[in-house]
């Protein structure tokens, strides 16, 4: 399992990523990875996750950028001490790569900031058993 963690303005983002052999077909050059992300608000103010921004790089150096509203169809609001966890996935055409990115967060007064998602590895040998 690969993992990463970063804290930005009191928002802690933890990631655990694993290869998913059941969703992969290496003969067709398809490797699928699952990642579980926990977002914890350690700050004093309530925050809302508005948008996601991912940069996905495969072993050949091919970069894909993904942006969109929320995560798994939600834009969670986190009061101080609250957390939100979800699992999603990513397909690559190589057996390893990496991801990193950010979440656009909004404070109650309307101020926005980007909470960092630190780089994490996507590796075929990191699988569910």
ABEGO torsion letter per residue (X at the ends): XBBBBBBBGGBBBBBBBBBBAAABBAAAGBBBBBBBBBBBBABABBBBBABBBBBBBBAAGBBBBBBEBEBGGBBBBBBBGBBBBBBBBBBBABABBBBBEBBBBBBAAGBBBBBBBBBBBBBAABBBX
